[in-house]
Amino acid sequence: MASSRHLVVFISLILSILLCTTGAAGAHAHSDSTATVTGRVTQAATGAPLPGANVVLRDPETGARRYGTGADSTGAFALPDVDPARYRLVVTFVGYARHTDRIRVRAGTTMRDTVALKARPLSKQAITVTARRAQARLDPVTVSTLAETEVNRRLGVQNVPALLSEMPSTTSHSQNGNGIGYSSLRIRGFGQRRLAVALNGVPQNDPEDYDVYWVNLYGTEPAIEDVQVQRGAGASTYGSVGIGGAINIVTDPFEPDPFVRARVGAGSFETRRLSVTANSGLLGDRYVVNARFSRVTSDGYRRNAWTTFNRFFGGIARYGDRSTLTIQAFGGLQKDGLAFSGIPKSANDDAAARRQNPSAASDDRERFHPPQVHLNHEWRFAPAWTLDQTAFWIKGEGHFDYGAPYRSAAFLRLPDGVAIGDGELTDAERQRPLFTFGLSPDDVVLRSALDQHQVGWIPTVVYEEGTTETTVGLEARLHRSLRWGRIQEAAPPIPDAVVGADANHRLWQYRSEKIITSAFASHLFRPERFGGRLAIQADLQLTGRQYRFYDEKTFGREDMQAHAFTTPYFFVNPRLGATLAPDQPLRAYASVAWAHREPRRTQLYDGGEGPAGATPRFEQRPDGSYNYDEPLIESEQLVDVEAGATLERPRYRLSVNGFWMEFWDEIVPSGGVDPFGVPRTGNADRSRHAGLEVEGTARLLPGWTLSGNAMLARTRFVDFTEYRALGDTTVALERDGNPIASSPEQLANLRTSYSWKGLTASLNLHAVGRQYVNNAGGTAASRREDGTVTYEEDDALSVDPYALFGASLTYEPPSTSSFRGLRLQVTADNLFDTHVLQHGFLGTGGPRFYPAATRHFFVELRYTLR
């Protein structure tokens, strides 16, 4: 009922905006000294819009870029505050011939021009890293793009997962509740470990555990040019980790005009942001230098969920006659309170209890520095040949401290004779968790440290000739890391001799390495016999991936064995697809792909749990040794069939697609989590993800747009037996036909926006269906005395369906105003102040959930001096 009331209020707000704006569309005032160049980009053959087309005004003599923008979902573009002069108008779009025209802009006028592009299937945009991005009209893939204008409209103070949560089939959650610290996203129910994430062509998935640490990328959001989200098995150039999808983020902070920009913002939960950016403009018609510093602090929604992020960015771009070279470096020190422990579902109804955080008792915290350096080079060395290459270096160094009374005296290597509780510990008592003796979280605090680095090179060569495009590329990456842990703080009866850096008392230490090599190729062509109405694409990736685990220290523990192994994998990942009528208003596509992904390194052996008795998960020989060629966790395999159609008209765009993803040995949560809330996993012999997705946008009135998307899916186990401990017995539980944990089967988003005279108002709805935290469809298993297993519905084992409403208001004064250069934005999340749980998992103490923050606001003022 509450959701229905919220929906009525939402519709009422939309109608209110309509009533207020139907008579408000008047003539726009213009400066006597500048002009606004507006127009639309369409297909020459059909008049359908070309959303995302690149529109640039260049100096007619030097060719330097003076102004630029992208067309919106209706093909419309606007270049405000253009100085009167002669320009060269350049409009480009993938699959269409470049349009070049000389225009003269006069003061105080608005030019209206429609640019109709003629189809030329394989022309490419001259921007960096295009060789590894899907071409939305030609490639037979399911893809959605978030353009820069929409990024600016949605961007408050939250990070990328929250920004992308309105994309089709996407959900997100944050551990601290307000989307600034550790956050995650899922697409079609797949966690981000199955999504190939790239920033300017640089892979962001950790090579060992595949996770994406968005917290390390916080601060890059204001420079985002666009985000392309591909659903389904990633194209071969994205790598096999993209078994569930791919996210490709492009940042372009370089502008041809010099400016200085300051941003100051404040919001709920004591959130503050300060950012200063300086851009050199075009130097010598070749170079642009950009630098930025930002600082964000917040108390977070939950207790001990504070953040202090200091970020820096520096970059230089060189634009040659036939090449573009950019170097970007970013990083900074991040300190934050950890909130990886969830809350029980029963706490959600209490305003104070839902903000609890078990990690607050020991003041769990992190200190980390994650710098990156990217070098992107695009060179058209011949009329039909382009070299696009990316080299990168990624570093990560720091530690996190956390309370660990769940550890035993044996794990902590406490000396013999230590008296805890009633006296000196027996051998059996040394294996018991310390909290059973009355120790609290702040009585024993461990430090887990990490020092890692990664280097890589990804060159790609593209050959274009007529209606044919061939891409060939390589990937070479090396990742190495050192991990160790010690007792950082402790209270009696733990002796000082084993505490802190001076004690030289490490509990675990090991090194690991991951080598990734790949060769990939893609061929796209249009058979002449079909008159250009059919485009066929074939992709193939050959990839080798090798784990190395070595130099494990046992520190004299006789009950612990040091392990070392090297485990290689080799995969062949093909994909074949076709697009029908890619140049027409109505086009369709279909594809089939076969993809693989190896287990994470911790699924082979978690060295950090070695002192607790963890052993390598490999086949064990009769003599007790391990066969490292036979891991117990198998690589997962997927056959993905995608098909869809898109209809584009001048005032609207509608896409419908279906997917059938058949998995063998899918790696799924198999019961329980580790101490940090990460699900323990196993293989499901066979599982299936199938569904229907709809996405659309419409221009209802001048300045008023409505967009949305929805998913109906069925994610089920086909053949899976899960082994769980019930009491003192391990039983086999059949999961065939059950929903897969953390996979909602209904999703929907709706957004309406209205722009008038520099003012833009936007309202959005994000609705998510029920999702389960276990593989039993929200039922709990129990074992009777006769050995039979029974199941009962348990509401505490599911995340209830929810709806979240948000709003934003942005105002930029006209260029005639004395406040020119200012921009004011107000964003509000969880507008109706509902108590929502966004994600759940099975913790050691039962089901645990991450709450979304109640209603919260962020206000930001931006000033740009040009």
C-alpha positions in Angstrom: 0.0 0.0 0.0 2.9 2.3 0.8 4.4 1.8 -2.6 1.0 2.5 -4.2 0.7 5.8 -2.4 4.2 6.7 -3.4 3.4 6.0 -7.0 0.3 8.2 -6.8 2.4 11.0 -5.4 5.0 10.5 -8.1 2.4 10.7 -10.9 0.9 13.7 -9.3 4.2 15.4 -9.3 4.7 14.7 -13.0 1.2 16.2 -13.7 2.1 19.2 -11.6 5.2 19.8 -13.7 3.2 19.4 -16.9 0.6 21.9 -15.8 3.2 24.4 -14.7 5.2 24.1 -17.9 2.7 23.9 -20.7 2.5 27.7 -20.8 6.0 28.4 -19.8 7.8 27.7 -23.0 8.7 31.2 -24.1 11.4 32.7 -26.2 14.8 32.3 -24.8 16.7 35.5 -24.1 20.1 35.8 -25.6 23.1 37.9 -25.0 23.9 40.7 -27.3 27.4 39.5 -27.5 27.0 35.7 -27.8 24.8 33.2 -29.5 23.4 29.7 -29.1 23.8 27.2 -31.9 21.0 24.5 -31.8 19.8 21.8 -34.1 19.2 18.1 -34.6 21.2 15.3 -36.0 19.2 12.8 -38.0 19.5 9.9 -40.5 19.4 11.2 -44.1 17.3 8.3 -45.3 14.6 8.2 -42.7 14.8 11.4 -40.6 15.2 9.3 -37.4 17.3 10.9 -34.7 20.9 10.0 -34.0 21.3 10.2 -30.2 24.9 10.6 -29.0 26.2 12.2 -32.2 29.3 14.2 -31.7 28.9 18.0 -32.6 31.9 20.2 -32.6 32.7 23.8 -33.7 36.3 24.2 -34.9 38.4 27.1 -35.8 38.3 27.2 -39.7 42.0 28.1 -40.0 43.7 25.9 -37.3 41.1 23.2 -36.8 41.3 23.7 -33.1 38.2 22.5 -31.2 36.3 25.5 -29.8 32.9 24.2 -28.7 31.5 20.7 -28.5 28.6 18.6 -27.2 26.6 15.4 -27.9 23.1 15.0 -29.2 20.4 13.9 -26.7 18.0 11.0 -27.1 15.9 13.0 -29.6 18.9 14.0 -31.7 18.8 17.6 -30.5 22.0 19.5 -29.5 22.7 23.0 -28.1 25.9 24.9 -27.9 25.3 28.0 -25.7 27.5 31.1 -25.3 29.2 30.8 -28.6 31.3 33.8 -29.5 30.4 35.4 -32.9 32.8 34.2 -35.6 33.1 31.8 -38.5 33.4 28.2 -37.6 33.7 24.8 -39.2 30.8 22.6 -38.0 31.8 18.9 -37.7 29.3 16.2 -36.9 30.2 12.6 -36.5 28.5 9.4 -35.6 29.6 5.7 -35.8 28.3 4.2 -39.0 27.7 7.5 -40.8 29.8 9.8 -43.0 31.3 12.8 -41.3 29.4 16.1 -41.9 31.6 19.2 -42.3 30.2 22.6 -43.0 31.3 26.3 -42.7 28.9 28.5 -40.7 28.9 32.0 -39.5 27.5 32.7 -36.0 26.2 36.2 -35.4 25.7 37.9 -32.0 22.3 37.7 -30.3 20.9 35.0 -32.6 20.0 31.3 -32.2 20.9 29.2 -35.3 18.6 26.2 -36.0 20.0 23.7 -38.3 19.2 20.0 -39.0 22.2 17.9 -40.0 21.3 14.7 -41.9 24.0 12.2 -41.9 24.3 9.7 -44.7 25.0 6.0 -43.8 28.5 4.9 -44.2 28.6 1.8 -42.0 32.1 1.8 -40.6 33.4 5.3 -40.2 34.8 5.7 -36.7 34.8 8.6 -34.2 38.2 10.2 -33.7 38.1 9.7 -29.9 40.4 7.6 -27.7 39.6 3.9 -26.9 36.8 3.6 -29.5 38.4 0.4 -30.8 37.3 -1.5 -27.7 33.8 -0.1 -27.3 30.6 -1.5 -28.8 29.2 0.3 -31.8 25.6 0.5 -30.7 24.0 0.5 -34.2 26.3 -2.1 -35.8 27.4 -4.5 -33.2 24.9 -7.3 -32.3 25.1 -6.6 -28.6 22.7 -5.4 -25.9 24.1 -2.1 -24.9 22.9 1.2 -23.3 24.8 4.5 -23.0 24.7 7.2 -20.3 25.7 10.4 -22.0 27.6 13.3 -20.4 24.4 15.5 -20.1 22.6 12.8 -18.2 25.6 12.1 -16.0 25.6 15.7 -15.0 21.9 15.6 -14.3 22.1 12.6 -12.1 25.4 13.1 -10.4 25.2 14.2 -6.8 27.8 13.2 -4.3 27.4 9.4 -4.7 29.7 7.1 -6.6 29.4 5.3 -9.9 27.3 2.3 -8.7 24.6 4.7 -7.6 24.9 6.7 -10.8 24.4 3.5 -12.9 21.5 2.1 -10.8 19.0 3.5 -13.3 20.5 1.6 -16.2 18.5 -1.4 -17.4 18.5 -4.5 -15.2 20.9 -2.8 -12.7 20.8 -2.6 -8.9 23.3 -1.2 -6.4 23.9 -0.9 -2.7 26.4 0.7 -0.4 27.7 -0.6 2.9 27.6 2.8 4.6 24.1 3.5 3.2 24.6 6.9 1.4 26.7 5.7 -1.5 30.1 7.2 -0.8 32.2 4.4 0.7 32.2 0.8 -0.4 29.5 0.1 -2.9 28.6 -2.7 -5.4 26.3 -3.1 -8.4 24.7 -6.0 -10.1 23.4 -6.4 -13.7 20.8 -9.1 -14.4 21.6 -10.4 -10.9 25.3 -10.9 -11.7 27.7 -9.3 -9.2 30.4 -7.0 -10.4 32.9 -9.8 -10.3 31.3 -11.0 -13.5 31.3 -7.6 -15.1 34.3 -6.4 -17.1 34.8 -2.8 -15.9 37.2 -0.5 -17.8 38.1 3.1 -17.3 39.5 4.7 -20.5 40.3 1.2 -21.7 42.1 0.2 -18.5 40.6 -2.9 -16.7 39.5 -2.1 -13.2 38.6 -5.6 -12.0 41.2 -6.9 -9.5 43.0 -9.7 -11.3 42.9 -12.0 -8.3 39.4 -11.6 -6.9 37.7 -9.8 -9.9 36.0 -7.3 -7.6 35.7 -3.7 -8.6 36.6 -1.3 -5.8 34.6 1.8 -6.7 35.8 3.4 -3.6 39.3 3.6 -5.2 37.8 5.4 -8.2 35.8 7.9 -6.2 36.4 11.4 -7.6 36.5 10.5 -11.2 32.8 11.0 -11.7 32.8 14.8 -12.6 35.1 14.0 -15.6 32.9 11.3 -17.1 32.1 11.8 -20.8 29.9 8.8 -21.1 29.4 5.3 -19.7 28.6 2.4 -22.0 26.9 -0.7 -20.3 26.8 -3.9 -22.2 24.6 -6.7 -20.8 25.3 -10.3 -21.5 28.6 -12.0 -22.3 31.2 -9.3 -23.1 32.7 -8.9 -26.5 36.0 -10.8 -26.9 37.9 -7.6 -26.5 36.6 -7.1 -23.0 38.2 -10.3 -21.6 36.6 -13.4 -20.2 35.8 -11.8 -16.9 32.9 -10.0 -18.6 30.8 -13.1 -18.5 27.8 -11.2 -17.3 28.3 -7.8 -18.9 30.8 -5.0 -19.5 31.0 -1.4 -18.2 33.2 1.0 -20.2 33.7 4.4 -18.7 35.4 7.2 -20.7 36.6 10.4 -19.0 37.7 13.4 -21.0 38.6 16.3 -18.8 40.5 18.2 -21.5 38.8 21.2 -23.1 40.2 23.6 -25.8 39.4 26.7 -23.7 41.2 27.7 -20.5 39.1 27.7 -17.3 39.2 27.4 -13.5 36.3 25.6 -11.8 35.5 25.4 -8.1 32.8 23.2 -6.6 31.6 23.4 -3.1 28.9 21.1 -1.7 27.3 20.1 1.6 24.5 17.6 2.5 23.0 15.2 5.0 25.1 13.2 7.4 27.7 16.0 7.6 28.8 15.4 4.0 31.1 18.0 2.5 32.8 18.2 -0.9 35.4 20.7 -2.2 36.9 20.5 -5.7 39.2 22.8 -7.7 40.0 22.2 -11.4 42.3 24.1 -13.7 42.4 23.6 -17.5 45.1 25.2 -19.7 43.1 25.3 -22.9 44.8 24.6 -26.2 48.5 25.4 -26.0 50.3 25.8 -29.3 47.4 24.2 -31.1 48.6 20.9 -29.8 48.5 20.5 -26.0 46.0 20.7 -23.1 46.9 20.3 -19.5 44.3 19.6 -16.8 44.6 19.2 -13.0 42.1 18.7 -10.2 42.1 18.3 -6.5 39.1 17.3 -4.4 38.3 16.5 -0.8 35.1 14.7 0.4 34.2 14.0 4.0 31.1 12.4 5.4 29.9 10.7 8.6 27.9 8.2 6.6 24.4 7.0 7.3 25.4 4.1 9.6 27.6 4.3 12.6 31.3 4.3 12.0 30.7 4.6 8.2 32.7 7.9 7.9 34.8 8.8 4.9 37.7 11.2 4.3 38.9 11.1 0.6 41.6 13.3 -0.7 41.9 13.0 -4.5 44.2 14.4 -7.1 44.2 14.2 -10.9 46.7 15.4 -13.5 46.8 14.9 -17.2 48.1 16.1 -20.5 46.8 15.6 -24.0 48.5 16.0 -27.3 46.5 16.3 -30.5 48.4 15.6 -33.7 47.4 15.6 -37.3 46.8 11.9 -37.2 47.2 10.9 -33.6 46.0 11.6 -30.1 48.1 10.9 -27.0 46.8 11.4 -23.4 48.5 10.7 -20.1 46.3 10.7 -17.0 47.3 10.0 -13.4 45.0 10.0 -10.3 45.0 8.8 -6.8 45.0 10.1 -3.3 44.8 9.0 0.3 41.5 7.5 1.5 40.5 6.9 5.1 37.2 5.4 6.0 35.3 3.6 8.7 34.3 0.1 7.7 30.7 -1.1 7.6 30.9 -4.5 6.0 28.7 -6.1 8.6 24.9 -5.9 7.8 22.0 -5.6 10.2 19.3 -8.1 11.0 16.0 -7.6 9.1 14.2 -7.0 12.4 16.2 -3.8 12.9 14.9 -2.2 9.7 11.7 -0.8 11.2 13.6 1.1 14.0 15.1 4.4 12.9 18.0 4.0 15.3 18.6 0.3 15.0 18.9 0.3 11.2 21.9 2.6 11.5 23.8 0.2 13.7 27.1 -1.2 12.6 28.8 -4.1 14.5 32.1 -2.8 13.2 31.7 0.4 15.3 32.5 -1.4 18.5 36.1 -1.9 17.5 36.3 1.3 15.3 37.1 -0.8 12.2 38.9 1.5 9.7 40.9 1.6 6.5 43.8 3.6 5.2 44.6 3.1 1.5 46.4 4.8 -1.4 45.3 3.5 -4.9 47.1 5.6 -7.6 46.8 4.8 -11.3 48.6 6.1 -14.4 47.0 5.6 -17.9 48.6 6.2 -21.3 46.3 6.1 -24.3 47.5 6.5 -27.8 45.5 6.5 -31.0 47.4 6.8 -34.3 45.9 6.7 -37.8 49.1 5.6 -39.5 47.5 5.0 -42.9 44.2 5.9 -44.5 42.6 2.5 -43.6 44.7 1.6 -40.5 44.5 2.8 -36.9 46.6 1.8 -33.9 44.9 2.2 -30.6 47.0 1.2 -27.5 46.7 1.6 -23.8 49.5 1.1 -21.2 48.8 1.4 -17.5 50.2 1.1 -14.0 48.0 0.5 -11.0 49.2 0.5 -7.4 47.4 -0.3 -4.1 49.0 0.0 -0.7 47.4 0.2 2.7 45.7 -1.6 5.5 42.5 -2.1 7.4 42.0 -2.7 11.1 39.1 -4.7 12.4 37.9 -6.3 15.6 38.4 -10.1 15.6 37.3 -11.8 18.9 35.9 -14.6 16.7 39.5 -15.7 16.2 41.0 -18.3 18.5 44.2 -18.3 20.6 45.7 -20.8 18.1 45.0 -18.5 15.2 46.6 -15.5 17.0 49.6 -17.7 18.0 49.2 -16.7 21.6 52.1 -18.2 23.7 51.4 -21.2 25.8 50.5 -20.4 29.3 48.2 -17.5 28.5 45.3 -17.4 31.0 41.9 -16.4 29.6 38.7 -16.8 31.5 39.0 -19.3 34.3 42.7 -20.0 33.8 45.3 -21.3 31.5 43.9 -22.5 28.1 43.8 -26.2 27.3 44.6 -27.4 23.8 40.9 -27.7 23.1 40.2 -24.2 24.4 42.9 -22.7 22.3 40.7 -23.6 19.2 37.6 -21.7 20.6 36.7 -18.1 19.6 37.9 -15.6 22.1 34.4 -14.1 22.4 33.3 -17.3 24.2 35.7 -16.2 27.0 34.1 -12.8 27.2 36.5 -10.8 25.0 34.8 -7.9 23.1 35.5 -6.6 19.6 37.9 -3.8 20.8 39.8 -6.3 23.0 41.6 -7.7 19.9 42.0 -5.7 16.7 43.8 -7.2 13.7 45.5 -5.4 10.9 45.4 -6.8 7.4 47.9 -5.2 5.0 48.1 -5.2 1.2 50.9 -4.0 -1.1 50.1 -4.7 -4.8 50.8 -3.4 -8.3 49.7 -4.1 -11.8 51.2 -3.2 -15.2 49.6 -3.8 -18.6 49.6 -3.1 -22.3 46.7 -3.5 -24.7 47.4 -2.7 -28.3 44.7 -2.9 -31.0 45.0 -2.5 -34.7 41.8 -1.6 -36.8 41.6 -1.9 -40.5 38.6 -0.3 -42.3 37.9 -0.7 -46.0 34.6 -0.1 -47.6 31.9 -2.0 -45.6 34.5 -4.1 -43.8 36.2 -3.6 -40.4 38.8 -5.9 -38.9 40.2 -5.5 -35.4 43.1 -7.5 -34.0 44.6 -7.0 -30.6 46.7 -8.3 -27.7 46.5 -8.0 -23.9 49.4 -8.5 -21.5 49.0 -7.9 -17.8 51.1 -8.7 -14.7 49.8 -8.4 -11.2 51.7 -9.1 -8.0 50.8 -8.6 -4.4 52.0 -9.1 -0.8 49.5 -9.7 2.0 50.1 -10.0 5.7 48.3 -9.7 9.0 49.2 -9.0 12.7 47.6 -8.1 16.0 47.4 -4.3 15.9 45.8 -3.6 19.3 44.8 -5.8 22.2 43.8 -5.6 25.8 44.8 -8.0 28.6 45.0 -10.9 28.9 46.7 -10.8 25.4 50.3 -10.0 26.2 52.0 -6.9 24.8 54.8 -9.1 23.4 52.6 -10.2 20.4 50.9 -6.8 19.7 51.9 -4.1 17.3 54.7 -3.5 14.8 57.5 -3.8 17.3 56.4 -7.3 18.3 57.3 -8.8 14.9 54.5 -11.2 15.4 52.8 -11.7 12.0 49.9 -14.2 11.8 50.0 -14.8 8.0 52.0 -13.6 5.1 52.1 -14.7 1.4 52.7 -13.4 -2.1 50.6 -14.0 -5.2 50.9 -13.3 -8.9 48.5 -13.3 -11.8 49.7 -13.3 -15.5 47.0 -12.5 -18.2 47.7 -12.8 -21.9 45.2 -12.7 -24.6 44.9 -12.4 -28.4 41.6 -11.3 -29.8 40.1 -10.5 -33.2 36.8 -9.1 -34.6 35.5 -9.0 -38.1 32.5 -6.9 -39.2 31.2 -6.9 -42.7 28.1 -6.3 -44.8 27.4 -8.8 -47.6 26.8 -7.1 -50.9 24.0 -9.5 -51.8 21.8 -7.9 -49.0 22.4 -4.4 -50.2 23.9 -3.2 -46.9 20.8 -4.2 -44.9 22.7 -6.9 -43.0 25.9 -6.6 -40.9 27.6 -9.7 -39.6 30.2 -9.7 -36.8 32.4 -12.6 -35.6 34.7 -12.3 -32.5 37.2 -14.7 -31.1 39.4 -14.4 -28.0 42.2 -16.8 -27.0 43.3 -16.1 -23.4 45.7 -17.6 -21.0 45.5 -16.8 -17.3 47.9 -18.1 -14.6 47.8 -17.9 -10.8 50.9 -18.2 -8.8 50.8 -18.5 -5.0 54.2 -18.5 -3.2 56.4 -17.5 -0.3 53.8 -18.3 2.4 55.1 -17.9 5.9 53.9 -20.2 8.8 56.0 -18.4 11.4 57.0 -21.6 13.2 53.5 -23.1 13.5 53.9 -26.9 13.4 50.2 -27.4 12.7 50.3 -25.2 9.6 51.8 -26.2 6.2 53.2 -23.6 3.8 51.7 -24.0 0.4 52.9 -23.0 -3.1 51.3 -23.6 -6.5 51.0 -22.5 -10.1 47.6 -23.0 -11.8 47.1 -22.1 -15.4 43.9 -21.7 -17.4 43.3 -21.4 -21.1 40.0 -20.4 -22.8 38.6 -19.9 -26.3 35.7 -17.4 -26.3 33.9 -17.0 -29.6 30.9 -14.9 -30.5 28.8 -14.6 -33.7 26.0 -12.1 -34.4 24.1 -10.2 -37.0 22.3 -6.8 -37.2 19.5 -6.4 -39.6 18.9 -2.9 -41.1 21.3 -1.0 -38.9 20.7 2.3 -40.7 16.9 2.1 -40.5 14.6 3.4 -37.8 13.6 -0.2 -37.1 16.6 -2.5 -36.7 17.1 -5.9 -35.0 20.0 -8.0 -33.9 20.8 -11.5 -32.6 24.0 -13.1 -31.3 25.3 -16.2 -29.6 28.4 -16.3 -27.4 30.4 -18.9 -25.5 32.3 -17.6 -22.6 34.4 -18.9 -19.7 35.7 -17.5 -16.4 38.2 -19.1 -13.9 37.6 -19.1 -10.1 39.0 -16.3 -8.0 42.4 -17.0 -6.3 40.8 -17.2 -2.8 38.5 -19.9 -4.2 41.6 -22.0 -4.8 43.3 -21.1 -1.5 42.7 -18.3 1.0 46.1 -17.7 2.6 44.6 -15.3 5.1 42.6 -18.2 6.5 45.6 -20.5 6.7 46.1 -20.0 10.4 42.4 -21.0 10.9 43.0 -24.3 9.1 42.1 -23.5 5.5 43.7 -25.7 3.0 44.1 -25.5 -0.8 40.9 -26.5 -2.6 42.5 -29.0 -5.0 42.2 -32.7 -5.5 44.2 -34.4 -2.8 46.4 -37.4 -3.6 46.6 -40.5 -1.4 49.9 -39.3 0.0 48.3 -36.1 1.2 49.8 -33.8 -1.5 47.7 -31.7 -3.8 47.2 -32.0 -7.5 47.3 -28.4 -8.5 46.1 -29.2 -12.0 42.7 -30.3 -10.5 41.0 -27.4 -8.6 37.8 -28.4 -6.8 36.1 -25.2 -8.0 35.6 -25.5 -11.8 35.7 -22.7 -14.3 32.2 -21.6 -15.2 31.0 -21.8 -18.8 28.2 -19.8 -20.4 26.2 -20.0 -23.7 24.5 -16.6 -24.1 21.8 -15.9 -26.7 20.8 -12.3 -27.1 18.2 -10.9 -29.5 16.5 -7.5 -29.7 15.0 -4.7 -31.8 15.0 -0.9 -31.7 12.6 1.6 -33.1 13.7 5.3 -33.4 11.5 8.2 -34.4 12.1 11.9 -34.0 10.2 12.1 -30.8 10.8 8.7 -29.2 13.0 5.6 -29.0 12.0 2.1 -27.9 14.2 -1.0 -27.5 13.1 -4.5 -26.6 15.4 -7.5 -26.1 15.5 -11.0 -24.7 18.3 -13.0 -23.3 18.8 -16.7 -22.5 22.0 -17.4 -20.6 22.7 -21.1 -20.0 25.4 -21.8 -17.4 27.5 -24.8 -16.6 29.4 -24.8 -13.3 28.2 -21.3 -12.5 30.0 -20.1 -9.3 27.3 -19.2 -6.9 26.9 -18.5 -3.2 26.8 -21.9 -1.5 26.1 -21.0 2.1 27.7 -18.5 4.5 30.2 -15.7 4.2 33.7 -15.0 5.3 34.4 -12.6 8.2 34.1 -9.6 5.8 30.7 -10.4 4.4 32.0 -12.0 1.1 29.9 -15.0 0.2 31.5 -18.4 0.2 31.0 -20.0 -3.2 30.7 -23.3 -5.1 29.7 -24.7 -8.5 26.1 -25.2 -9.6 26.1 -28.0 -12.2 23.6 -26.1 -14.4 21.7 -22.8 -14.0 19.8 -20.5 -16.3 19.2 -16.7 -16.5 16.5 -15.7 -19.0 14.4 -12.6 -19.4 13.0 -9.7 -21.3 14.2 -6.1 -21.1 12.5 -2.9 -22.4 14.0 0.5 -22.6 12.6 3.7 -24.0 12.7 7.5 -24.1 10.2 10.1 -25.4 10.1 13.9 -25.9 6.6 14.7 -24.7 6.9 18.5 -25.1 9.7 20.9 -25.9 12.1 20.6 -23.0 10.2 17.7 -21.3 11.4 14.1 -21.6 10.3 10.8 -20.1 12.6 7.7 -20.0 12.5 4.4 -18.4 13.3 0.7 -18.5 12.1 -2.6 -17.1 13.2 -6.2 -16.7 11.2 -9.4 -16.2 13.5 -12.4 -15.7 13.7 -15.9 -14.4 17.0 -16.9 -12.7 16.9 -20.5 -11.6 19.0 -23.5 -10.8 18.5 -26.3 -13.2 20.8 -28.9 -11.5 22.4 -28.0 -8.2 22.9 -29.9 -5.0 24.1 -27.8 -2.1 25.8 -29.3 1.0 25.0 -27.6 4.2 25.7 -28.3 7.9 22.4 -28.9 9.8 23.3 -29.5 13.4 26.2 -31.9 13.6 25.5 -33.4 10.2 26.2 -32.3 6.6 23.2 -32.9 4.4 22.6 -32.7 0.6 19.9 -30.1 -0.3 18.4 -30.2 -3.8 18.1 -26.7 -5.2 16.7 -27.5 -8.6 14.2 -24.9 -9.7 15.0 -22.5 -6.9 15.8 -18.8 -7.5 19.5 -17.9 -7.4 20.5 -15.8 -4.4 20.7 -12.0 -4.8 19.0 -12.1 -8.3 15.8 -10.0 -8.4 13.5 -11.0 -11.2 11.7 -7.7 -11.6 13.3 -4.3 -12.0 12.0 -0.9 -13.3 13.2 2.6 -13.6 11.3 5.8 -14.6 12.6 9.3 -14.9 11.0 12.5 -16.1 13.0 15.8 -16.7 12.0 19.2 -17.7 14.4 22.0 -18.8 13.4 25.7 -19.2 15.6 28.8 -19.2 18.5 27.3 -17.5 16.4 25.4 -15.0 16.2 21.6 -15.1 14.0 19.6 -12.8 14.1 15.8 -12.6 12.2 13.1 -10.8 13.0 9.4 -10.8 11.7 6.1 -9.5 13.8 2.9 -8.9 11.8 -0.2 -8.2 13.2 -3.7 -7.4 11.4 -7.0 -6.9 12.0 -9.6 -4.2 15.4 -11.2 -3.9 16.5 -14.0 -1.7 19.6 -14.3 0.4 19.9 -18.1 0.2 19.5 -20.7 -2.6 16.3 -22.1 -1.1 14.0 -19.4 -2.3 13.6 -17.8 1.1 12.9 -21.1 3.0 14.9 -22.4 6.0 15.9 -26.1 6.2 15.7 -28.2 9.4 16.5 -31.8 10.0 14.2 -34.1 11.9 15.3 -36.9 14.2 14.6 -39.5 11.5 17.0 -37.6 9.2 14.5 -36.1 6.8 14.9 -32.4 5.9 11.9 -30.1 6.0 11.6 -26.5 4.6 9.6 -23.6 6.1 9.1 -20.1 4.7 11.2 -17.5 6.5 10.6 -13.8 5.8 14.1 -13.0 7.3 15.7 -14.8 4.3 14.6 -12.3 1.6 15.0 -8.7 0.6 11.5 -7.3 0.3 10.4 -5.5 -2.9 11.1 -1.8 -2.6 10.7 1.5 -4.5 13.0 4.5 -4.1 12.2 8.0 -5.4 14.7 10.7 -6.0 14.7 14.3 -7.4 17.2 16.9 -8.6 17.0 20.6 -9.5 19.7 22.3 -11.4 20.0 26.0 -12.4 22.5 27.7 -14.6 22.0 31.5 -15.0 21.8 32.8 -18.6 25.0 34.1 -20.2 23.6 37.7 -19.9 23.5 37.4 -16.1 26.2 38.8 -13.9 26.2 35.3 -12.3 27.4 33.7 -15.6 29.5 30.6 -14.8 27.5 29.6 -11.7 25.7 26.3 -11.5 23.5 25.3 -8.5 22.3 21.7 -8.1 20.2 20.2 -5.4 19.7 16.4 -5.2 17.4 14.5 -2.9 17.5 10.7 -2.5 14.8 8.4 -0.9 12.4 11.3 -1.3 9.6 9.7 0.8 11.9 8.7 3.7 11.2 4.9 3.5 13.0 2.2 5.3 14.5 0.1 2.6 16.9 -2.9 2.6 18.8 -3.1 -0.7 20.9 -6.2 -0.4 21.2 -9.2 1.9 23.5 -12.2 2.5 23.8 -15.1 5.0 26.3 -14.1 7.7 27.8 -16.1 10.4 25.0 -15.0 12.8 22.2 -15.4 10.3 20.8 -13.3 7.4 22.2 -9.7 7.3 21.2 -6.8 5.2 22.5 -3.4 4.0 20.0 -0.5 4.6 19.6 2.4 2.3 19.8 5.8 3.9 16.6 7.6 4.8 15.8 10.9 3.0 19.0 12.8 2.4 20.0 15.9 0.4 23.1 17.3 -1.2 23.5 20.9 -2.4 26.4 22.0 -4.6 27.5 25.3 -6.1 29.9 25.3 -9.0 31.6 28.3 -10.5 33.6 28.3 -13.7 35.8 31.2 -14.6 36.8 31.3 -18.3 
